Amino acid sequence: MGRLFWSIVILAVGACIGSFLNVVIYRLPRGLSVLRPRWSFCPSCERTLFWYDNIPVLSYLLLGGRCRRCRSPISLQYPLVELGTALVFLMLYDAMFVARLREGIGGSWADWPMLAAHLALLGGLIALSVMDLEAYMVDVRVTWWVAAVGVIAHTIWTPASSFKQVVGTLAVAVPGYGGWIRPGTLGAMVTGAAAVGLAVGGLCFLRRSQAEGEGEVEQEEPPGAEVPAEPVPAGGGLWPALVVVLLLGLVVGYGVLLVADDRPVSLLALDVQAGGVVEGAGGQSNFFAQPAMLRLICGVGLCFVGLALVASCPQPEADTEILEAIDAEAVDARRTAIGEVKLLGPAWVLAVAVLVVMGMLGPRWQPALADVLMWEPVGCWRPVVGLATGLGGWVIGGAIGWLARVVFTLAFGKEALGMGDVHILAAAGAVAGWPVALLGFFLAAPLALLAIVVIAVRRQSRALPYGPWLALAFFVAVLFQDVILRYLRVRWIVE
């Protein structure tokens, strides 16, 4: 009954958050305030919606996919975002609190701040993905909010279970063997200094932009890429309603499977398979045949297919505009990359300065600094190391994307990775840790290449928004981080 209750709550919260994300997706790219007007309105007639016409998914079905007043078709995007958010939230709850795939998170009340932070991350990724698909636009204000939530959550969330545990002969905090990767004294000092340097560089950039009259700098908007007046409507009718009903059934079906079999995943079976050991009939079963793993894998497959189908919708005008913008910016691509290196100068200087000072202090200062890092004002609460964990993930995650952007831009003379994607990497690191940012970075390209096979059937274009596949890669990494790294570690030990 407890699993049933929380599954229903998570689904309802996910659908409501999805409804709010639709507001963010519509308003931010069009320069509108998220808070004003206070109530949702029809994009066609601009009249305020009644509260009973704003119930997630259900209102769309009851209205037949059309506005009650002007009878204009309601975009299918609205119920799809609501259902997608509900499914993603339920899968995250399943992975963390039911299947227990994330070691260090035991499903107790103390772990809810970390679940909330991951939900914020996934919600932000959904909003950014839809905006990127709609107009090749990444609003970095969303990533800033997500990163702030991640840093705050890590500052609050420091239970004993989140620190390293001794598992057999392994006494180090690596994913897949208990605990969360947390920075040591040197790592905390260096990433903290880098974070301060980034803040200084950002303030300098804002002042310079204001002085030069460049206007808004909060969002990355390619020149010439125009945002549609309203989301592409699917039109009222039978087939959009059938699509919504089918997806609703799949989401509810996932919840039923979760409640019917809520056994946690046995990671011991993964160790057996990764080590090349074949057990007898009474031994460990196939790791990926466990009910929870099958649920999560099927859920990820559904997300991939849905995203590929949405991305395959032809957008000739937007594709042409973004390609022209990329060609226009190619002339100054290397100069822009070099300018970014200078902009991040304060971060590099402070990080190197801390390294030099720590080297001069020597090991005699290490115990005192370690005591400050592990300070416990109340119980197991260690706010300093928690803050260092969030900031470290933010800095390292952003550094991964920024280094790839600069290196490949200088090498090829064209923008290799959008600055918005770099902000997405930083936000993912702040919430889920730098290993998730690193795994997501390497998983995104294969997922995008695989999706091209589906997209090429309906959409012929040299342009492909990368943000949605980066978001899907982070989702996969969040769910299966410990599984992937534990498997690789066991294989490395065996070989």
C-alpha positions in Angstrom: 0.0 0.0 0.0 2.9 2.3 0.7 4.3 1.8 -2.8 0.9 2.3 -4.3 0.4 5.6 -2.4 3.7 7.0 -3.3 3.4 5.9 -6.9 0.1 7.8 -7.3 1.6 10.8 -5.6 4.7 10.8 -7.8 2.5 10.4 -10.9 0.2 13.3 -9.9 3.2 15.5 -9.0 4.9 14.7 -12.3 1.8 15.6 -14.3 1.3 18.9 -12.4 5.0 19.7 -12.8 4.7 18.9 -16.5 1.8 21.3 -16.8 4.1 24.0 -15.3 6.9 23.0 -17.6 4.5 23.8 -20.5 4.2 27.3 -19.2 8.0 27.6 -19.0 8.5 26.1 -22.5 6.0 28.5 -24.1 6.9 31.7 -22.2 10.6 31.9 -21.8 11.6 31.6 -25.5 9.0 34.3 -26.4 10.3 36.7 -23.8 7.3 36.4 -21.5 7.3 36.2 -17.7 6.7 32.8 -16.1 4.8 34.4 -13.2 2.7 37.0 -15.2 0.0 36.6 -16.2 -0.6 34.4 -13.3 -3.0 32.0 -14.9 -2.6 30.0 -18.1 -4.2 31.3 -21.3 -5.0 30.0 -24.8 -2.2 30.9 -27.3 -4.9 31.5 -30.0 -7.5 33.7 -28.3 -5.4 34.7 -25.3 -8.3 34.2 -22.9 -7.6 32.9 -19.4 -8.4 29.2 -19.0 -10.8 28.0 -16.4 -9.2 25.9 -13.6 -11.1 22.8 -14.8 -9.7 23.3 -18.3 -6.2 23.1 -16.9 -6.2 19.7 -15.3 -3.2 17.8 -16.7 -4.0 15.3 -19.5 -7.6 14.9 -18.4 -8.7 18.4 -19.6 -7.2 17.8 -23.0 -9.2 14.6 -23.4 -12.5 16.1 -22.1 -12.1 19.1 -24.4 -11.4 16.9 -27.4 -8.1 18.7 -28.0 -9.7 22.1 -28.6 -10.0 25.4 -26.7 -13.4 25.7 -25.0 -14.0 29.2 -26.2 -12.4 29.7 -29.6 -12.3 26.0 -30.6 -8.7 26.3 -31.9 -6.8 23.0 -31.7 -4.6 22.5 -28.7 -1.1 21.4 -29.4 -0.4 17.7 -28.6 2.8 18.9 -27.0 0.9 19.8 -23.8 -0.4 16.4 -22.8 2.8 14.7 -24.1 5.0 16.9 -21.8 2.7 16.1 -18.9 2.7 12.4 -19.5 6.4 12.3 -20.2 7.2 14.2 -17.0 5.0 11.8 -15.0 6.7 8.7 -16.5 10.2 10.1 -15.9 9.4 11.0 -12.3 8.0 7.6 -11.6 11.0 5.9 -13.2 13.4 7.9 -11.0 11.4 7.1 -7.9 11.5 3.4 -8.9 15.3 3.5 -9.5 16.2 5.2 -6.3 13.6 4.1 -3.7 12.3 0.8 -5.1 14.9 -0.9 -7.2 17.6 0.7 -5.1 20.0 1.1 -8.1 21.7 4.2 -6.6 23.9 3.0 -3.7 24.1 5.5 -0.9 20.4 6.3 -1.3 18.5 3.9 0.9 15.0 5.2 0.4 14.6 6.7 3.9 13.1 10.1 4.6 16.6 11.6 4.8 17.1 10.9 1.1 14.1 12.9 -0.1 16.1 16.1 -0.7 18.3 14.2 -3.2 15.2 12.7 -4.9 13.7 16.3 -5.1 16.9 17.6 -6.7 17.0 14.9 -9.3 13.3 15.6 -10.1 14.2 19.2 -10.6 17.1 18.2 -12.9 14.8 15.9 -15.0 12.1 18.6 -15.2 14.6 21.1 -16.4 16.0 18.7 -19.0 12.5 18.1 -20.3 11.8 21.8 -20.6 15.2 22.5 -22.3 14.7 19.6 -24.7 11.3 20.8 -25.9 12.6 24.3 -26.4 15.6 23.0 -28.3 13.4 20.9 -30.5 11.1 23.8 -31.1 13.6 26.5 -32.0 17.1 25.3 -31.3 17.2 27.4 -28.2 18.6 26.6 -24.7 17.6 29.1 -22.0 20.4 28.9 -19.5 18.3 30.4 -16.7 16.7 27.0 -16.4 20.1 25.4 -15.9 21.0 28.0 -13.3 17.9 27.2 -11.2 18.6 23.5 -11.5 22.2 23.9 -10.5 21.2 26.0 -7.5 18.7 23.4 -6.4 21.5 20.7 -6.7 24.0 22.7 -4.6 21.4 23.4 -1.9 20.3 19.8 -1.8 23.8 18.5 -1.4 24.4 21.0 1.4 21.4 19.6 3.2 21.8 15.9 2.2 24.8 14.3 4.0 23.6 11.1 5.8 26.1 8.5 6.8 24.9 6.2 4.0 26.1 8.7 1.4 29.7 8.4 2.5 32.1 5.7 1.5 31.6 2.2 2.9 33.9 -0.8 3.0 32.6 -3.5 0.7 34.9 -6.5 0.8 38.4 -5.3 0.1 37.2 -2.1 -1.4 37.4 0.9 0.9 37.1 3.7 -1.6 34.0 5.7 -2.4 33.4 4.7 -6.1 30.0 4.5 -7.7 28.8 0.9 -7.5 30.4 0.2 -4.2 28.5 2.4 -1.8 28.5 6.1 -1.1 28.7 9.2 -3.2 31.9 10.5 -4.7 32.9 13.5 -2.6 35.9 15.7 -2.9 38.8 15.5 -0.6 40.4 18.6 1.0 42.4 19.5 -2.1 39.5 18.9 -4.5 37.1 21.0 -2.4 39.6 23.9 -2.2 40.3 23.9 -5.9 36.7 23.5 -7.1 35.6 26.1 -4.6 38.2 28.6 -5.9 37.2 27.8 -9.5 33.5 28.4 -8.7 34.5 31.8 -7.2 36.5 32.6 -10.3 33.6 31.6 -12.6 31.3 34.0 -10.6 33.9 36.8 -11.1 34.2 36.0 -14.8 30.4 35.9 -15.2 30.0 39.3 -13.5 32.7 40.8 -15.7 30.9 39.4 -18.8 27.6 40.9 -17.6 29.0 44.3 -17.1 30.8 44.3 -20.4 27.6 43.2 -22.2 25.6 45.9 -20.5 28.2 48.5 -21.4 28.2 47.4 -25.0 24.4 47.5 -25.1 24.1 43.8 -26.1 20.9 43.5 -24.1 19.8 40.2 -22.6 22.5 37.5 -22.1 20.6 35.0 -20.1 19.8 32.7 -22.9 21.5 31.3 -25.9 19.6 32.3 -29.0 21.2 31.7 -32.4 20.9 34.7 -34.8 18.0 34.3 -37.2 16.3 31.4 -35.2 12.7 32.6 -34.7 10.4 31.0 -32.2 7.0 30.0 -33.6 4.0 32.1 -32.4 2.6 29.0 -30.7 3.5 25.3 -30.4 2.8 23.2 -33.5 -0.9 22.1 -33.1 -1.8 18.5 -33.8 -5.4 19.5 -34.3 -8.4 18.2 -32.4 -9.7 14.9 -33.4 -9.6 11.2 -32.8 -6.0 10.2 -33.4 -4.4 12.8 -31.0 -6.8 11.6 -28.3 -5.9 8.0 -29.1 -2.2 8.8 -28.8 -2.8 10.4 -25.4 -4.9 7.5 -24.1 -2.3 5.0 -25.3 0.5 6.9 -23.5 -1.6 7.3 -20.4 -2.2 3.5 -20.4 1.6 2.9 -20.7 2.4 5.2 -17.8 -0.3 3.7 -15.6 0.9 0.2 -16.6 4.4 1.1 -15.5 3.0 2.1 -12.1 1.0 -1.2 -11.9 4.1 -3.2 -12.6 6.0 -1.3 -10.0 3.4 -1.9 -7.3 3.0 -5.6 -8.3 6.7 -6.4 -7.9 8.7 -3.9 -5.8 11.7 -6.1 -5.1 15.0 -4.2 -5.2 17.6 -5.2 -7.8 20.3 -7.6 -6.7 23.6 -6.0 -7.7 25.3 -9.3 -6.7 23.9 -10.8 -9.9 25.7 -8.1 -11.9 29.0 -8.9 -10.2 28.6 -12.6 -11.1 27.9 -11.8 -14.7 30.5 -9.1 -15.0 33.1 -11.5 -13.5 32.3 -14.2 -16.1 31.0 -16.6 -13.5 28.1 -18.8 -14.5 26.0 -20.0 -11.6 23.9 -23.1 -11.4 20.2 -23.3 -11.1 20.3 -22.2 -7.5 22.6 -19.3 -8.2 22.1 -15.8 -9.3 19.6 -15.1 -12.1 20.3 -13.0 -15.1 20.8 -9.4 -13.8 18.9 -7.8 -16.6 16.0 -10.2 -16.3 15.1 -8.9 -12.9 11.6 -7.2 -12.9 12.8 -3.8 -11.8 15.6 -3.8 -14.5 13.1 -4.9 -17.2 10.7 -2.1 -16.1 13.4 0.6 -16.3 14.9 -0.6 -19.5 11.5 -0.7 -21.2 10.8 2.8 -19.8 14.0 4.2 -21.3 13.2 2.5 -24.6 9.8 4.2 -24.6 11.4 7.6 -23.9 13.9 7.1 -26.7 11.2 6.1 -29.3 9.0 9.0 -28.2 11.8 11.5 -28.4 13.0 10.2 -31.8 9.4 10.4 -33.2 9.0 14.0 -31.9 12.4 15.0 -33.3 11.5 13.5 -36.7 8.8 16.1 -37.3 9.9 18.2 -40.3 11.0 21.8 -39.5 12.4 23.1 -42.7 12.3 26.8 -41.7 14.0 26.3 -38.3 16.6 24.0 -39.9 17.4 26.5 -42.6 17.7 29.3 -40.1 20.0 27.4 -37.7 22.3 26.2 -40.5 22.6 29.8 -41.8 23.4 31.0 -38.2 26.1 28.3 -37.8 27.6 29.2 -41.1 27.6 32.9 -40.2 29.2 32.3 -36.8 31.9 30.0 -38.3 34.0 32.9 -39.3 34.5 34.0 -35.7 34.2 30.6 -34.1 37.9 30.3 -33.1 38.0 33.9 -32.0 35.0 33.3 -29.7 36.6 30.2 -28.3 39.8 32.1 -27.5 37.7 34.8 -25.9 36.0 32.2 -23.6 39.4 31.0 -22.5 40.2 34.6 -21.4 36.8 35.0 -19.8 37.5 31.9 -17.6 40.9 33.4 -16.6 39.9 34.2 -13.0 38.8 30.6 -12.5 42.1 29.2 -13.8 44.1 31.7 -11.8 42.3 31.1 -8.5 42.5 27.3 -9.0 46.2 27.3 -9.7 46.8 29.7 -6.8 45.0 27.3 -4.4 47.1 24.5 -5.7 50.3 26.4 -5.0 49.2 27.5 -1.6 48.2 24.0 -0.6 51.6 22.7 -1.8 53.4 25.3 0.3 51.3 24.6 3.4 52.3 21.0 3.2 50.7 17.9 4.9 50.8 19.5 8.4 47.8 21.6 7.5 45.8 18.7 6.0 44.2 17.5 9.3 42.9 21.0 10.2 41.5 21.5 6.8 39.9 18.0 6.8 38.3 18.8 10.1 36.7 22.0 8.6 35.6 20.0 5.6 33.9 17.3 7.7 32.5 19.7 10.3 29.3 18.3 11.9 27.2 20.9 13.6 24.3 18.6 14.1 24.3 14.8 14.0 25.5 13.5 10.6 24.9 16.8 8.9 28.2 18.0 7.2 27.2 21.1 5.3 30.8 22.0 4.2 31.5 18.8 2.4 28.0 18.8 1.0 28.4 22.2 -0.4 31.8 21.2 -1.8 30.2 18.1 -3.5 27.6 20.2 -5.3 30.0 22.9 -6.3 32.5 20.3 -7.4 30.0 18.6 -9.6 28.9 21.9 -11.1 32.5 22.9 -11.9 33.7 19.6 -13.2 30.5 19.0 -15.3 30.8 22.4 -16.9 34.6 21.9 -17.5 33.9 18.6 -19.4 31.6 20.4 -21.8 33.6 23.6 -22.1 36.9 21.8 -22.8 35.1 19.7 -25.6 33.6 22.9 -26.9 36.9 24.9 -27.0 39.2 22.0 -28.3 36.9 20.9 -31.1 36.0 24.5 -32.1 39.6 25.4 -32.4 40.3 22.1 -34.3 37.4 22.3 -36.8 36.7 26.1 -37.0 33.0 25.6 -36.2 31.1 25.6 -33.0 31.4 22.1 -31.7 29.1 22.3 -28.7 26.6 25.0 -27.9 27.2 27.0 -24.7 23.8 26.0 -23.6 24.8 22.4 -23.7 27.8 23.3 -21.5 25.4 24.8 -18.9 23.3 21.6 -19.1 26.4 19.5 -18.3 27.2 21.8 -15.3 23.7 21.6 -13.9 23.7 17.8 -14.2 27.0 17.7 -12.4 25.7 19.9 -9.6 22.7 17.6 -9.0 23.8 14.1 -9.9 27.6 14.4 -9.6 30.4 14.7 -12.1 30.3 10.9 -13.0 26.8 11.3 -14.4 27.9 14.4 -16.4 30.8 12.4 -17.8 28.8 9.3 -18.6 26.0 11.5 -20.1 28.5 13.3 -22.3 29.8 10.1 -23.8 26.3 8.5 -24.1 24.7 11.4 -25.9 26.5 11.0 -29.2 25.6 7.3 -29.7 22.0 8.0 -28.7 21.8 10.8 -31.3 23.4 8.7 -34.0 20.9 5.9 -33.3 18.0 8.3 -33.4 19.1 9.5 -36.9 18.0 6.2 -38.3 14.4 6.9 -37.1 14.6 10.6 -37.9 15.8 10.1 -41.4 12.6 8.4 -42.4 10.6 11.7 -41.9 13.1 14.5 -41.7 15.9 15.2 -44.1 18.2 17.9 -42.6 21.8 18.4 -41.7 20.7 20.1 -38.5 19.8 18.2 -35.3 19.3 19.7 -31.9 21.8 18.0 -29.5 20.2 19.1 -26.2 17.4 16.5 -26.2 19.9 13.6 -26.7 22.1 15.1 -24.0 19.1 15.2 -21.7 18.2 11.5 -22.5 21.8 10.5 -21.9 21.8 12.2 -18.5 18.5 10.4 -17.6 20.1 7.0 -18.5 23.2 7.9 -16.5 21.2 8.9 -13.5 19.3 5.6 -13.6 22.1 3.3 -14.3 25.3 5.0 -13.2 26.2 2.5 -10.5 25.3 -0.4 -12.8 27.5 0.9 -15.6 30.5 1.8 -13.5 30.2 -1.3 -11.3 30.2 -3.5 -14.3 33.2 -1.8 -15.8 35.1 -2.0 -12.6 34.5 -5.7 -12.1 35.4 -6.4 -15.7 38.6 -4.4 -15.2 39.5 -6.4 -12.1 38.8 -9.7 -13.8 40.9 -8.8 -16.9 
